[in-house]
Amino acid sequence: MGIFERYLSLWVALSIVLGVTLGLWQPDVFQVIANLEIAHVNIVVALFIWVMIYPMMVQIDFSAIKDVGKNPKGLVLTIIINWLIKPFTMAGLGWLFFNFVFADLVDPASAQEYIAGMILLGVAPCTAMVFVWSQLTKGDPNYTLVQVSVNDVIMIFAFAPISAFLLGVSDIQVPWETLLISVALYVLLPLVAGVFTRKILNNDQGSGTSEHTVTQLLSSLKPWSMVGLLATVVLLFGFQANTIITEPETIGLIAIPLMIQTYGIFLIAYLAAKWMKLPHNIAAPACLIGTSNFFELAVAVAISLFGLHSGAALATVVGVLVEVPVMLSLVYIINHTQHWFGSSNA
């Protein structure tokens, strides 16, 4: 495990502090960055997200999809949690808390935007960071690769319609064109770039050395991926610095249903994995893919649809704030309940 994975919570926390500090100190600089948009897509945010996601996409080998039949139960669990349960429980919690529980604490317009941000998080199951969570729980790396590959293919087709449906049910109207552009920009294009990169390397090398070459490339790209992640966090918290400082209670209100959602989904998935008698190294990543979020996509879409300073963008940023410590707590739980499951086998 590298130094980044070992101290992930610390690096993210430092990036959050740095982002808020810079946002308060140089708000005009962040406003200039905020204005760098093309078709409602912020260029700087898109660049950092691409720097972060591309190495992860190179890591995904879609030829691994042929192995889905080797242990289908883990994949079935992942798909059911990701696409049939999680988006709807997130929308339900957002609607419950901001239309009823917190109704007297938040104005209706802001409440709708917070719900929208939560929905976007709920419809974006983890793609990139799941490799880190899987490694921390000693998950089967090959099977994690299969799960992520299948998940990404589904996301290309399912993210936009499910998001539009849940936002529409919540009386939040969004342009389909912006949703589709976001999926193409932050999911489809990085995936295609990763596929072509692997193909080029495989064509240039013999079968015995191609995977070694991919590993070498990933090793050289990994620091840039981390730079992209931390720079994105700095930027996002810089944009929301004033709100974070002046309205800390709002951050707390958003964090409550997000944490309930995360622990609740994990409980459902983990108990289901035990009932299905999955081995630990399959159960761990299967549960964590659905529990964690592809927050990069959620943030980018929220910004494109509602703007950098919107409540929806703030909700997705709070998702970043909540995710790392919560996920690390779940990693701790998984590692200390390994004896609940059968012996590891791929």
One Martini backbone bead per residue (centre of mass of N, CA, C, O) as a GRO file, in nm:
protein
  346
    1MET     BB    1   0.094   0.037   0.025
    2GLY     BB    2   0.078   0.354  -0.023
    3ILE     BB    3   0.094   0.672   0.105
    4PHE     BB    4  -0.181   0.759   0.003
    5GLU     BB    5  -0.362   0.532   0.113
    6ARG     BB    6  -0.268   0.546   0.414
    7TYR     BB    7  -0.329   0.893   0.404
    8LEU     BB    8  -0.601   0.986   0.272
    9SER     BB    9  -0.751   1.156   0.486
   10LEU     BB   10  -0.530   1.371   0.519
   11TRP     BB   11  -0.513   1.482   0.228
   12VAL     BB   12  -0.807   1.569   0.208
   13ALA     BB   13  -0.812   1.755   0.454
   14LEU     BB   14  -0.591   1.950   0.353
   15SER     BB   15  -0.744   2.029   0.091
   16ILE     BB   16  -0.988   2.153   0.229
   17VAL     BB   17  -0.839   2.372   0.387
   18LEU     BB   18  -0.702   2.501   0.142
   19GLY     BB   19  -0.955   2.573  -0.018
   20VAL     BB   20  -1.091   2.756   0.192
   21THR     BB   21  -0.857   2.954   0.228
   22LEU     BB   22  -0.833   3.045  -0.071
   23GLY     BB   23  -1.133   3.132  -0.107
   24LEU     BB   24  -1.109   3.365   0.111
   25TRP     BB   25  -0.847   3.510  -0.001
   26GLN     BB   26  -0.923   3.444  -0.338
   27PRO     BB   27  -1.217   3.494  -0.480
   28ASP     BB   28  -1.147   3.610  -0.764
   29VAL     BB   29  -0.999   3.366  -0.875
   30PHE     BB   30  -1.244   3.168  -0.853
   31GLN     BB   31  -1.426   3.334  -1.039
   32VAL     BB   32  -1.258   3.306  -1.292
   33ILE     BB   33  -1.272   2.998  -1.300
   34ALA     BB   34  -1.586   2.984  -1.306
   35ASN     BB   35  -1.596   3.136  -1.602
   36LEU     BB   36  -1.463   2.874  -1.737
   37GLU     BB   37  -1.689   2.809  -1.991
   38ILE     BB   38  -1.849   2.531  -2.179
   39ALA     BB   39  -2.154   2.439  -2.190
   40HIS     BB   40  -2.154   2.435  -1.860
   41VAL     BB   41  -1.841   2.363  -1.857
   42ASN     BB   42  -1.578   2.342  -1.654
   43ILE     BB   43  -1.257   2.333  -1.749
   44VAL     BB   44  -1.091   2.287  -1.488
   45VAL     BB   45  -1.255   2.062  -1.367
   46ALA     BB   46  -1.236   1.872  -1.609
   47LEU     BB   47  -0.929   1.843  -1.608
   48PHE     BB   48  -0.893   1.722  -1.323
   49ILE     BB   49  -1.081   1.480  -1.365
   50TRP     BB   50  -0.922   1.356  -1.596
   51VAL     BB   51  -0.653   1.319  -1.444
   52MET     BB   52  -0.791   1.122  -1.241
   53ILE     BB   53  -0.946   0.905  -1.430
   54TYR     BB   54  -0.767   0.791  -1.659
   55PRO     BB   55  -0.587   0.586  -1.499
   56MET     BB   56  -0.832   0.416  -1.408
   57MET     BB   57  -0.924   0.335  -1.701
   58VAL     BB   58  -0.664   0.186  -1.780
   59GLN     BB   59  -0.705  -0.039  -1.559
   60ILE     BB   60  -0.940  -0.125  -1.729
   61ASP     BB   61  -1.038  -0.458  -1.839
   62PHE     BB   62  -1.281  -0.561  -2.065
   63SER     BB   63  -1.195  -0.863  -2.096
   64ALA     BB   64  -1.301  -0.942  -1.802
   65ILE     BB   65  -1.610  -0.982  -1.863
   66LYS     BB   66  -1.587  -1.290  -1.943
   67ASP     BB   67  -1.570  -1.360  -1.608
   68VAL     BB   68  -1.863  -1.331  -1.478
   69GLY     BB   69  -1.932  -1.651  -1.442
   70LYS     BB   70  -1.745  -1.734  -1.195
   71ASN     BB   71  -1.907  -1.504  -0.991
   72PRO     BB   72  -2.223  -1.385  -1.008
   73LYS     BB   73  -2.324  -1.294  -0.723
   74GLY     BB   74  -2.150  -1.037  -0.683
   75LEU     BB   75  -2.259  -0.889  -0.936
   76VAL     BB   76  -2.557  -0.889  -0.865
   77LEU     BB   77  -2.528  -0.724  -0.609
   78THR     BB   78  -2.408  -0.471  -0.736
   79ILE     BB   79  -2.640  -0.405  -0.934
   80ILE     BB   80  -2.873  -0.385  -0.732
   81ILE     BB   81  -2.755  -0.164  -0.553
   82ASN     BB   82  -2.677   0.055  -0.772
   83TRP     BB   83  -2.973   0.045  -0.960
   84LEU     BB   84  -3.229  -0.053  -0.749
   85ILE     BB   85  -3.159   0.115  -0.470
   86LYS     BB   86  -2.973   0.367  -0.417
   87PRO     BB   87  -3.114   0.600  -0.583
   88PHE     BB   88  -3.392   0.575  -0.417
   89THR     BB   89  -3.291   0.617  -0.126
   90MET     BB   90  -3.163   0.893  -0.173
   91ALA     BB   91  -3.417   1.038  -0.269
   92GLY     BB   92  -3.588   0.971  -0.018
   93LEU     BB   93  -3.406   1.112   0.194
   94GLY     BB   94  -3.408   1.392   0.069
   95TRP     BB   95  -3.714   1.430   0.078
   96LEU     BB   96  -3.757   1.381   0.384
   97PHE     BB   97  -3.560   1.595   0.506
   98PHE     BB   98  -3.623   1.863   0.313
   99ASN     BB   99  -3.956   1.839   0.333
  100PHE     BB  100  -3.963   1.777   0.663
  101VAL     BB  101  -3.740   1.769   0.888
  102PHE     BB  102  -3.600   2.054   0.745
  103ALA     BB  103  -3.825   2.262   0.657
  104ASP     BB  104  -3.764   2.501   0.885
  105LEU     BB  105  -3.437   2.537   0.790
  106VAL     BB  106  -3.517   2.545   0.476
  107ASP     BB  107  -3.555   2.663   0.184
  108PRO     BB  108  -3.719   2.539  -0.087
  109ALA     BB  109  -3.506   2.596  -0.308
  110SER     BB  110  -3.261   2.471  -0.160
  111ALA     BB  111  -3.382   2.193  -0.108
  112GLN     BB  112  -3.396   2.107  -0.408
  113GLU     BB  113  -3.088   2.122  -0.455
  114TYR     BB  114  -3.002   1.916  -0.244
  115ILE     BB  115  -3.157   1.683  -0.365
  116ALA     BB  116  -3.015   1.684  -0.638
  117GLY     BB  117  -2.730   1.620  -0.530
  118MET     BB  118  -2.806   1.348  -0.399
  119ILE     BB  119  -2.903   1.207  -0.654
  120LEU     BB  120  -2.634   1.221  -0.810
  121LEU     BB  121  -2.485   1.046  -0.605
  122GLY     BB  122  -2.680   0.792  -0.618
  123VAL     BB  123  -2.620   0.758  -0.952
  124ALA     BB  124  -2.289   0.734  -0.861
  125PRO     BB  125  -2.106   0.488  -0.859
  126CYS     BB  126  -1.815   0.363  -0.807
  127THR     BB  127  -1.489   0.368  -0.991
  128ALA     BB  128  -1.206   0.468  -0.886
  129MET     BB  129  -1.180   0.430  -0.560
  130VAL     BB  130  -1.240   0.120  -0.540
  131PHE     BB  131  -0.944   0.025  -0.560
  132VAL     BB  132  -0.867   0.127  -0.282
  133TRP     BB  133  -1.080  -0.019  -0.109
  134SER     BB  134  -1.007  -0.304  -0.203
  135GLN     BB  135  -0.715  -0.302  -0.105
  136LEU     BB  136  -0.782  -0.243   0.204
  137THR     BB  137  -0.967  -0.535   0.200
  138LYS     BB  138  -0.848  -0.761   0.017
  139GLY     BB  139  -0.953  -0.771  -0.257
  140ASP     BB  140  -1.023  -0.896  -0.556
  141PRO     BB  141  -0.879  -0.754  -0.828
  142ASN     BB  142  -1.016  -0.902  -1.068
  143TYR     BB  143  -1.311  -0.876  -0.970
  144THR     BB  144  -1.314  -0.571  -0.944
  145LEU     BB  145  -1.271  -0.527  -1.244
  146VAL     BB  146  -1.536  -0.652  -1.335
  147GLN     BB  147  -1.730  -0.473  -1.174
  148VAL     BB  148  -1.638  -0.200  -1.292
  149SER     BB  149  -1.682  -0.260  -1.591
  150VAL     BB  150  -1.987  -0.314  -1.576
  151ASN     BB  151  -2.065  -0.051  -1.433
  152ASP     BB  152  -1.971   0.141  -1.664
  153VAL     BB  153  -2.156   0.041  -1.883
  154ILE     BB  154  -2.419   0.106  -1.735
  155MET     BB  155  -2.369   0.413  -1.688
  156ILE     BB  156  -2.389   0.511  -1.979
  157PHE     BB  157  -2.715   0.430  -1.984
  158ALA     BB  158  -2.833   0.503  -1.674
  159PHE     BB  159  -2.772   0.783  -1.555
  160ALA     BB  160  -2.957   0.978  -1.711
  161PRO     BB  161  -3.245   0.848  -1.677
  162ILE     BB  162  -3.244   0.827  -1.366
  163SER     BB  163  -3.190   1.121  -1.304
  164ALA     BB  164  -3.432   1.241  -1.458
  165PHE     BB  165  -3.651   1.089  -1.304
  166LEU     BB  166  -3.584   1.178  -1.007
  167LEU     BB  167  -3.592   1.481  -1.063
  168GLY     BB  168  -3.882   1.485  -1.173
  169VAL     BB  169  -4.023   1.369  -0.918
  170SER     BB  170  -3.891   1.633  -0.760
  171ASP     BB  171  -3.941   1.889  -0.949
  172ILE     BB  172  -3.666   1.872  -1.133
  173GLN     BB  173  -3.558   2.040  -1.407
  174VAL     BB  174  -3.369   1.900  -1.682
  175PRO     BB  175  -3.140   1.886  -1.932
  176TRP     BB  176  -3.059   1.632  -2.135
  177GLU     BB  177  -2.812   1.742  -2.280
  178THR     BB  178  -2.636   1.785  -2.025
  179LEU     BB  179  -2.637   1.493  -1.928
  180LEU     BB  180  -2.510   1.363  -2.183
  181ILE     BB  181  -2.251   1.529  -2.186
  182SER     BB  182  -2.149   1.436  -1.909
  183VAL     BB  183  -2.128   1.135  -1.972
  184ALA     BB  184  -1.935   1.164  -2.210
  185LEU     BB  185  -1.706   1.328  -2.061
  186TYR     BB  186  -1.685   1.142  -1.767
  187VAL     BB  187  -1.713   0.839  -1.902
  188LEU     BB  188  -1.682   0.763  -2.204
  189LEU     BB  189  -1.411   0.901  -2.286
  190PRO     BB  190  -1.226   0.776  -2.067
  191LEU     BB  191  -1.284   0.486  -2.149
  192VAL     BB  192  -1.186   0.503  -2.440
  193ALA     BB  193  -0.900   0.596  -2.370
  194GLY     BB  194  -0.828   0.344  -2.205
  195VAL     BB  195  -0.875   0.130  -2.425
  196PHE     BB  196  -0.673   0.246  -2.637
  197THR     BB  197  -0.424   0.232  -2.462
  198ARG     BB  198  -0.423  -0.075  -2.423
  199LYS     BB  199  -0.421  -0.148  -2.724
  200ILE     BB  200  -0.155  -0.015  -2.800
  201LEU     BB  201   0.021  -0.170  -2.598
  202ASN     BB  202  -0.057  -0.457  -2.700
  203ASN     BB  203   0.045  -0.411  -3.000
  204ASP     BB  204   0.353  -0.330  -2.910
  205GLN     BB  205   0.340  -0.600  -2.752
  206GLY     BB  206   0.382  -0.878  -2.616
  207SER     BB  207   0.199  -1.095  -2.427
  208GLY     BB  208   0.422  -1.104  -2.193
  209THR     BB  209   0.452  -0.757  -2.171
  210SER     BB  210   0.189  -0.582  -2.171
  211GLU     BB  211   0.110  -0.576  -1.866
  212HIS     BB  212   0.374  -0.452  -1.774
  213THR     BB  213   0.337  -0.186  -1.932
  214VAL     BB  214   0.079  -0.097  -1.794
  215THR     BB  215   0.199  -0.088  -1.510
  216GLN     BB  216   0.408   0.130  -1.573
  217LEU     BB  217   0.211   0.348  -1.659
  218LEU     BB  218   0.047   0.358  -1.395
  219SER     BB  219   0.286   0.437  -1.217
  220SER     BB  220   0.329   0.718  -1.368
  221LEU     BB  221   0.018   0.821  -1.335
  222LYS     BB  222  -0.069   0.814  -1.033
  223PRO     BB  223   0.028   1.094  -0.931
  224TRP     BB  224  -0.171   1.249  -1.119
  225SER     BB  225  -0.428   1.139  -0.998
  226MET     BB  226  -0.380   1.264  -0.718
  227VAL     BB  227  -0.363   1.554  -0.812
  228GLY     BB  228  -0.648   1.562  -0.928
  229LEU     BB  229  -0.800   1.504  -0.668
  230LEU     BB  230  -0.685   1.734  -0.484
  231ALA     BB  231  -0.746   1.970  -0.678
  232THR     BB  232  -1.050   1.928  -0.682
  233VAL     BB  233  -1.096   1.973  -0.381
  234VAL     BB  234  -0.981   2.256  -0.364
  235LEU     BB  235  -1.173   2.385  -0.571
  236LEU     BB  236  -1.451   2.312  -0.447
  237PHE     BB  237  -1.392   2.449  -0.164
  238GLY     BB  238  -1.333   2.728  -0.282
  239PHE     BB  239  -1.616   2.782  -0.403
  240GLN     BB  240  -1.754   2.709  -0.096
  241ALA     BB  241  -1.624   2.875   0.140
  242ASN     BB  242  -1.838   3.079   0.236
  243THR     BB  243  -2.060   2.873   0.306
  244ILE     BB  244  -1.895   2.699   0.508
  245ILE     BB  245  -1.849   2.940   0.712
  246THR     BB  246  -2.152   3.075   0.727
  247GLU     BB  247  -2.300   2.756   0.688
  248PRO     BB  248  -2.246   2.493   0.879
  249GLU     BB  249  -2.536   2.381   0.921
  250THR     BB  250  -2.579   2.292   0.626
  251ILE     BB  251  -2.364   2.075   0.620
  252GLY     BB  252  -2.498   1.903   0.843
  253LEU     BB  253  -2.771   1.852   0.703
  254ILE     BB  254  -2.650   1.702   0.456
  255ALA     BB  255  -2.479   1.481   0.608
  256ILE     BB  256  -2.693   1.307   0.744
  257PRO     BB  257  -2.828   1.155   0.498
  258LEU     BB  258  -2.559   1.057   0.378
  259MET     BB  259  -2.477   0.874   0.616
  260ILE     BB  260  -2.728   0.699   0.624
  261GLN     BB  261  -2.697   0.592   0.339
  262THR     BB  262  -2.418   0.461   0.358
  263TYR     BB  263  -2.472   0.268   0.602
  264GLY     BB  264  -2.731   0.140   0.489
  265ILE     BB  265  -2.621   0.018   0.225
  266PHE     BB  266  -2.403  -0.149   0.356
  267LEU     BB  267  -2.585  -0.327   0.530
  268ILE     BB  268  -2.742  -0.454   0.300
  269ALA     BB  269  -2.498  -0.568   0.140
  270TYR     BB  270  -2.353  -0.730   0.367
  271LEU     BB  271  -2.589  -0.916   0.445
  272ALA     BB  272  -2.630  -1.028   0.161
  273ALA     BB  273  -2.346  -1.151   0.131
  274LYS     BB  274  -2.378  -1.347   0.365
  275TRP     BB  275  -2.634  -1.492   0.259
  276MET     BB  276  -2.474  -1.567  -0.021
  277LYS     BB  277  -2.183  -1.673   0.054
  278LEU     BB  278  -1.949  -1.487   0.019
  279PRO     BB  279  -1.648  -1.415  -0.015
  280HIS     BB  280  -1.462  -1.169   0.115
  281ASN     BB  281  -1.305  -1.076  -0.160
  282ILE     BB  282  -1.601  -1.015  -0.286
  283ALA     BB  283  -1.780  -0.865  -0.078
  284ALA     BB  284  -1.625  -0.605  -0.032
  285PRO     BB  285  -1.636  -0.469  -0.321
  286ALA     BB  286  -1.941  -0.509  -0.367
  287CYS     BB  287  -2.019  -0.306  -0.136
  288LEU     BB  288  -1.832  -0.049  -0.200
  289ILE     BB  289  -1.936   0.039  -0.476
  290GLY     BB  290  -2.224   0.125  -0.367
  291THR     BB  291  -2.141   0.302  -0.121
  292SER     BB  292  -1.986   0.455  -0.299
  293ASN     BB  293  -1.882   0.742  -0.500
  294PHE     BB  294  -1.890   0.928  -0.810
  295PHE     BB  295  -1.820   1.241  -0.732
  296GLU     BB  296  -1.705   1.360  -0.988
  297LEU     BB  297  -1.964   1.335  -1.154
  298ALA     BB  298  -2.164   1.475  -0.965
  299VAL     BB  299  -2.023   1.748  -0.957
  300ALA     BB  300  -2.012   1.808  -1.260
  301VAL     BB  301  -2.322   1.794  -1.309
  302ALA     BB  302  -2.409   2.005  -1.101
  303ILE     BB  303  -2.258   2.238  -1.233
  304SER     BB  304  -2.389   2.218  -1.515
  305LEU     BB  305  -2.696   2.244  -1.414
  306PHE     BB  306  -2.663   2.473  -1.147
  307GLY     BB  307  -2.379   2.551  -1.060
  308LEU     BB  308  -2.115   2.632  -0.852
  309HIS     BB  309  -2.317   2.790  -0.620
  310SER     BB  310  -2.500   2.565  -0.563
  311GLY     BB  311  -2.671   2.338  -0.374
  312ALA     BB  312  -2.594   2.090  -0.544
  313ALA     BB  313  -2.287   2.132  -0.533
  314LEU     BB  314  -2.268   2.130  -0.226
  315ALA     BB  315  -2.374   1.841  -0.178
  316THR     BB  316  -2.141   1.700  -0.335
  317VAL     BB  317  -1.916   1.816  -0.157
  318VAL     BB  318  -2.014   1.684   0.104
  319GLY     BB  319  -1.968   1.402  -0.008
  320VAL     BB  320  -1.661   1.428   0.007
  321LEU     BB  321  -1.637   1.488   0.311
  322VAL     BB  322  -1.779   1.213   0.402
  323GLU     BB  323  -1.655   0.969   0.250
  324VAL     BB  324  -1.372   0.905   0.361
  325PRO     BB  325  -1.429   0.847   0.666
  326VAL     BB  326  -1.657   0.644   0.617
  327MET     BB  327  -1.503   0.439   0.440
  328LEU     BB  328  -1.283   0.381   0.651
  329SER     BB  329  -1.483   0.261   0.857
  330LEU     BB  330  -1.574   0.026   0.669
  331VAL     BB  331  -1.300  -0.102   0.636
  332TYR     BB  332  -1.273  -0.174   0.933
  333ILE     BB  333  -1.521  -0.356   0.950
  334ILE     BB  334  -1.440  -0.559   0.731
  335ASN     BB  335  -1.160  -0.644   0.860
  336HIS     BB  336  -1.327  -0.736   1.144
  337THR     BB  337  -1.536  -0.953   0.963
  338GLN     BB  338  -1.404  -1.190   0.802
  339HIS     BB  339  -1.520  -1.441   0.974
  340TRP     BB  340  -1.815  -1.435   0.841
  341PHE     BB  341  -1.670  -1.562   0.602
  342GLY     BB  342  -1.549  -1.728   0.366
  343SER     BB  343  -1.320  -1.837   0.186
  344SER     BB  344  -1.102  -1.734  -0.044
  345ASN     BB  345  -1.231  -1.704  -0.386
  346ALA     BB  346  -1.251  -1.645  -0.743
   0.00000   0.00000   0.00000
